[in-house]
Amino acid sequence: MDYNCTVITLFVSSHIFNVALLYSQTRKAGIILRGHEVVLSLPLWVESFLCNSEKVFPSIEERMRLVIMLSRLNVEHKTGGPFGAGIFEQKSGRLIAVGVNQVEPANCSIAHAEILAITFAQHAIGHYDLGAKKETAYELVTSTEPCVMCLGAICWSGVTSVVCGARDEDAREIGFDEGPKPKDWICSLESRGIKVVHDVMREHAKTVLTDYPKKGGLIYNSRRQQT
């Protein structure tokens, strides 16, 4: 499989980071094993989409609109599940990194949109902790509330806020297994200093979910129901 290595200029605080990301020249992207290396990649269409998008998103609605569009395009291009996420500077709204669900094309259960967005953002700022620099707070915006795995990742990511579109039950309604999340997961995050805002453009985000199985999308739970 051939890949293009594309350098994207990302603005973080007062600095500019050139982040090399891999974009597949085909529809198959995700996580690539190359010897002892693991290569994270996003579909090719993400590159052109970001190049033609704004770089600063002042309101949470604008940020949510971006990640919902990512989730929708991922479905339309048949490059993964109906989930999108982004990391933004909380105060300025500058986009740091994005992620789309790559579980099926990557054959990797951990390749969720939130995980990829967090990973690329940490690479962009050069630190495993997005909260390392106290003067800059980062926000995770996700088209659907996090599953139990992403919930755990959020705790150690360093973000100071999480903004959600569709609800957990919206994903479960179409058949996704979101895992054994505690009912008080929002309180759990907020006790760690992570603010949670939910139901932002929920109906728009939910529409992407409900359209996914109608368009032939695979509900890729760990144990598929036997027929």
Number of C-alpha atoms within 10 A of each C-alpha: 8 7 13 12 12 14 13 15 15 19 20 19 15 6 8 12 17 12 19 15 17 20 23 21 14 13 16 21 26 27 21 16 10 8 6 6 9 10 13 19 23 23 24 20 18 17 17 9 13 16 11 8 10 12 16 16 21 15 13 19 14 15 26 27 20 23 26 30 20 27 29 24 22 24 24 16 11 19 27 29 27 34 31 30 32 30 29 29 21 21 14 16 19 21 23 28 24 28 29 34 29 29 21 19 18 20 13 13 14 16 23 24 30 31 24 26 26 29 19 22 28 20 18 22 21 11 14 16 16 24 17 13 12 7 7 16 19 26 27 27 32 32 38 31 26 26 19 16 17 19 19 13 15 21 15 13 21 23 25 22 19 23 23 24 25 26 20 18 15 19 20 13 12 14 14 18 18 17 12 9 14 10 8 8 14 16 14 14 19 14 10 11 14 19 16 19 15 18 15 22 18 18 14 16 29 20 15 23 27 15 16 21 16 8 11 10 17 14 16 14 13 9 7 8 6 4 3
